[in-house]
Amino acid sequence: MGTLTYLSSLSSPDRITRLSTAISDANGQVKFEAKHLTGPHELILQTDVTQDTTCQLTVLDPFAGRYIKASSASVGLNTRFQRDYEKRYLQAQVQHAFSDKFHSRYAPEHVDSLSFFGQPNETYYLDKYTRFKVMEEVLREYVPGVVVRIRKDGFHLLVTDRANKVLLEKNPMVLLDGVPVFDMNKVMAINPLKVQKLEVIDSRYLHGAAIYNGLMSLTTYKGDLEGYQPDARALVQQYEGVQRQREFYAPRYETAAEKASRLPDLRNLLYWNPNLALTGAGAQTVEFYTGDQTGRYLVVLQGLSSSGRAGTTTAVLEVKPAL
């Protein structure tokens, strides 16, 4: 008896159409390469329900389930540093009161707004046309690249292969905000008034191990499926993606008003730069402002050479009171 393999898809509702597909191995495990999966996401995993109705998918926990055996030394409060604790606590409260809006900021993501299938052959912004309340009328009136057929089991869509001037024999891959919809009857039940954009690939499309008989992508105004419910056999799960790059607040004093500002600066972290690139053999200078909190600060520098060798060094920076 041969090994059963399944073609699975992973998607997350969004206005930017992304879709990952993969084939399971002999152990039934599937590995997806999902780009730009940062922060919390709602993932939808499914197989083609028109070809398989028994496959069940589960998502492995992305976090480690075991702790290291070595126990760290216990850390307790030392009465010697009671005044320092009180000082740090007061400084934290001051920062929270005056600079809280600058906390928990994240660097803007560089997102490719182009769909995974590239530039489509046909694009329709439905607001530019007379609006119909039925998806069948929209396709028949405005989308010549998709032919609607009705058979005993319901609707079927056939994409026109314009290069070869033939109709592709099977249903295309239909996406709603990047989520595959395999049942064409459900596609035709989508309210077109909630769809902003319709795109068509009018030829066979190779996507990893999958071959689509054309492709039709529907994008809603908010990219949240607009009430559409995925198939009951699909796995819908919240997933914590890669953490976004955090930006740490550091004031700048470039204008006269900024230099005259009396807002206290009691940061514990004075400078953070995760992408410091050193070129050439000479030294490089970085500039930053210290805070109003005097004392000794630990400087930690970690990096990789062009050959991949890692290195680290530390130093101490002392901030003295203003004269």
N, C-alpha and C positions, 0 to 999 in steps of 0.2 A: 504494500500500500504506500503510495507516494506521500510526501509531506505537503500539507495544505499551507498555502501562503495567501495573504490577503493584502490588497492594495488599500491603504488607509489614508485619510486626509486629515490635516490639522488646520484650523482656521480660527480667526478671532474677528468678530464683527468690527468693521472700521470703514471709514470713507476711502481709505487707501486699500486697494484690493490686494491682499496677500494670501497665498495658499501654499501649503507644504504637503507633499505626498511622499509615501515610503511603502516598501513592501516588507512584510514581516519575515523574520528568519525562521529557522527550523524550530526554535524554541517559542515562537509566537511573539517575540519582542520586536518592536518597531522603534526606529530612531529617526526623529525628524530634525531637519536643519531649519530652525525658525529664526529669521533675522529680525532685528529691531523689537525683540520681545523684552521690553523693559517695564518694570513696575507691575502692578497687579493687572491681570487680564482675565477675561472670560474666554476659555478655550472650548472649542467644539470639535470633537473627534468622532469620525464616523467612517463607515465603509459604504459602498454603493448598495443601498437597500434593495435595488431592483435585481441584484445578482446574488446577494447574501443576506440572510435574515437571522443567522444564528451567532454571528461573531459578536463578542463582547470586549469592550476596550476599558482599560484602567490606566490611570496615570501614576507613575512611580513618584514617590515623595522626593522632591528635589533637595531636601535637607537631610543631613546625616542623622541616623537613628541611634548611633552609639557614641558614647563619650569616651575620651581618652582615659586610660587607667591611672595615669600619674595625677596625683592630687596637688593642687597649688597650695602654697603657703597661705595660712589664714591671715587676713588683713583686718585689723581692728583699729579703733580710734585710740590715739595716744594723747594723754592729758597734757603732754608737753606742747602739743600743737593746737590747743584749744582756741587760743586767740587767732591763730591762722585759719582755723575752720570757720570761725565767726566772720572773719574778714572775707574769706572766699564766698561764704553764703550771702553776705551783704552785697558783694560785687555782682554775684549772679542775679540778685533781685534788681539791682540797678540796670544791668544790661537787659533784663526782661522788660523793664518798664520803659526804657528809652529806645531800645534797638530790636524789639521783638519782631518787628515786621521784616527785618533782614535775615532772620534765622530760617533754616530749612529751605534755602533757595537751591535750585538745581539748574545746572547748565542746560541751555536749550539743545534739544536733540536735532541732529542733522538727518532729516528724514527725506528719503527719496519718494516724492509724491507720485511717481509713475507706477502703474500697476505691474504685477509680476509678468504679465504677458506682453508688456511693452506698448507700443502704439497700436491701437485697434484699427481695423479696416473701416469700421463704421462707428460713428459716435452721434448720439441723439440727446440733446438737452430738451426734455419733454415740455418745459415751460415755453419753448419757442413754437410749439405746435398747438393745434386745437386739442384740448384735453378730453380724453375718453375715460369712462369709469370702468372699463373692462379691458384686461390685458390683451385679450384676443383681438379686439379692435385696434389697439395700438400697434400690434405686430403686423396685422394685415394691411393697415393703412400707411404706416410710416417706415417699416423695416423690411425692405425687399430682400435682405440677406437671410431672413429667417422665414421659412414657409410653415404654416400651421396646418396640421392634418388631424382629423378626428377618426379614431378607429374604435373597435369594440371596447377596448380597455381605457378609452379616454383620449386625451390630447397627446399629440406627438409633435415635436419640432424638428425640422430638417434644415440644416444650414446649407446655403448655396456655396459650393466650391467654385469661385469665380475663375480661378486659374485654369481648371479643367472643365468648367461649364457643366457641372453635374451637381445633383443633390446628394449630400452625404446621407447614408442609409439609416444611421442611428441618431438618437437624441444627442445634442451637444452637452457639454458641461455648462450648467447654468449656475451662476453665482449671485447671491443676494448679499451685498456688503461683504463679499469675500467668502461667504459660507455656501458650500455646495447644496443645491436642491436637486435631488435625483428624480423626484416624482413630478412629471410635467403637469399633472392636474393641479398640484400645489402651486406651481409656477403661474399657471393661468388664473389662480385664485388670488394672487397678489394684487393689492389695490394699486393701480398705476398712478393714482393721485399722490401717493407717498414716495414715488420714485422720481428722482431728479435727473438721473443720467442713465442711458442705456448704451452699451458698447458691444460690438460683435467682432469676432475673429472669423472670417469667412473661408477657412481652410482647416485641414487637420492640424492639431497643435500637440507637440510633444512636450510633456512636462514631467521631467524625471523618468520614472518607469511607466507613466500614464500616457495614453494616446487619446485625445479628445476629438470627437467628430464635430469640430468647430467649438466655439465658446461664446456665451452670451453673459454679460455682466450687468447687473442692475445695482445702482447705488442710490440709497435713500438720502434724504436731506441731512440726517444726523448720523448716519452710519451705524444705527443700533437695531437693525432688522425691522423697526416700526411694527412691533407686535407679532411678527412671524415666529412661530414655534418650530424649532427643528424636529426632525423625526424622533419619535419616542425611543428608538433604539440608539440614538446618538448620545454620546457622553458630553454633557455640559458641565464644566468645572472651573472654579476660580483657581488661578495659578499665579504664583509670585514669580515674576520674571527677574531679570538682572536688575540690580539696583541702579538707579540713575546717578549720574555724577553730581555730587553735591558741591555747591559753591559756598565757601566760608566767608562771612562778612569781614571786610577790611575797609575802613573809611579812607577817603582820599581828601587831601587839602590842596586843591588846585586853584580855587577861586578865593577872592577876599572874604566872601561870606562864609565859606567853609573854614577858612583859617581863623575867623572870628567866632566860630561856633563854640558854645560852652557845654555842649552835650558831653557827658563823661564817656570815656573809652576804656572799659575795664575788661577787655578780652583776655582770655588765657591763651588763645591761639593767635599769634601775630601774623603768620604768613604760611600759606599752603599753596603749593604749585605741583600738581601731579604730572605735568608735561613740560618739564624743564629740559630743553635740548641743548647740549654743549657741543659746539663745533670748533675744530681746530685745537691747537695745543695750548693756547693762551687761556688765561683766567676769564671768567665771565662774571659780571656784576648784576645782582638783583637788588631792587629797591623796594622798601616797604616802610610803613609808619609803625612805630611802636605805640603802645597804649599809655594810659595814665597810671597803670599799675606797675610800680617799680619792683625790681627783684631780678633773679637769675632765671633765664629761660634756656631750655635745652634745645639745641639745633640738631636735627636728625636728617642726614642726607643718604638716600638709597638710590641706586641706579644700575643700569645695564650698559655694558660697552657695546660697540658695534659688532664684536665677535660673540656676544651673548654672555660674557662673564659678569657676575654680579659683585657689587661692592657696597659698603656702607661705612659711614663715619659719623661721629658726633662731636659737638662742640658746645660751649656755654656762652650765652650772650647775656650781658648784664645791662639792665635798664636802670639808670640813675635818676634821681629827682631833678626836675628842671631847676636851673640856677635862678 
